[in-house]
Amino acid sequence: MKIHQYIGLVLLAGLVTNSCQKVTHGYLSQQIRYTDNPIQIARGIVTETNPVDADGSSAPVTYELLDIRDSATGKHADALYANHQRYAFISQFDPAIDSTIDLLNSVRKLVNEPCFDFNVHTGAFTFYNTTDSVPLGTYTYDVKATNESGSRIYKDVGRFTLYDGLSYENDGAACAWFQDGTTTSGDIGTPQMKIERLSTNGYRVMLKVEDQNGTPFKPSNNEYIERGDRSSFRTFARFHPLTVTDTALICDFELTPFPIIQGKQGYTIYYRIPSNIARIDPGITPAGTRTYSVNPRFTFRLWQGGTYLVTIHLPKVTRDPI
């Protein structure tokens, strides 16, 4: 047999052998992982985690959450799977449109479910405010991934830690004087903004503005008023009208975070105390006359439900109606 005929037969045999082998479809990595592991979850605050990193696995990949365990004990995390009552959206919610309680209730319903959801398409978690009923600590979980090449179980693929974070964000306050009828202005000083969570019940925030002696200005008497096109507390009262009292403005906000959407100036709230209501300390304004208004502004957000008192304590200003 000639050498070139022999080589041809060998190659032909190889082709026949290869054609009998099963073709593998797709790729499923052994290194699927959560890049933000361990995930930090503030208890009681709605949080969405990042999707899983599939490490080049052939799409589509679906995921199944197999188990969550208490990392300290190794036991199944019963508290995470326990049902708690909360609202869930049943259709698309647009806070710019669904701005009344009737419209809000048309797109949500009460459910009795665990404090989390697991997305089978991304491997991400959504944690709800009902995590406030779950013990603090670190939890470990297992996931199964499946694509066209088969399935693989990833034991101890990730961890998350539930911790107690602040239920609010305090972004500070400022205060300026404006000369009546002009744009001339100057700085009065930095107000103290104090945020207190009085109770975990309800969804209510009370706003109080007080002078340097702790005397509250009276919103019922229009002792602080809105500033034209600037955002006010009323701007962010989406579902209920403000309640006005002698000492505070009260907003029932229904959803967290509050404010849920921004105004023209972000989340900042602006007010003006007319010059005939407040007396500014000597040396702050160019003249010692009562022709200067007081203009506080402040920014905060509430991350959890409850009853809150937000107090704006103004420096160098005294309530002194003429």
Secondary structure, 3 states (H helix, E strand, C coil): CCHHHHHHHHHHHHHHHHHCCCCCCCCCCCCCECCCCCEEEECCCCEECCCCECCCCCCCCEEEEEEEEECCCCCECHHHHCCEEEEEECCCCCCCCCCCHHHHHHCEEEEEECCEEECCCCCCEEECHHHHHCCCEEEEEEEEEEECCEEEEEEEEEEEEEECCCCEEEEEEEEEEEECCCCCEEEEECCEEEEEEEECCCEEEEEEEECCCCCECCHHHCCCECCCCCCCHHHHCCCCCCEECCCCEEEECCCCCECCCCECCECEEECEECCCCEEECCCCCCCCCCCEEEEEEEEEEECCCEEEEEEEECCCEEECCC
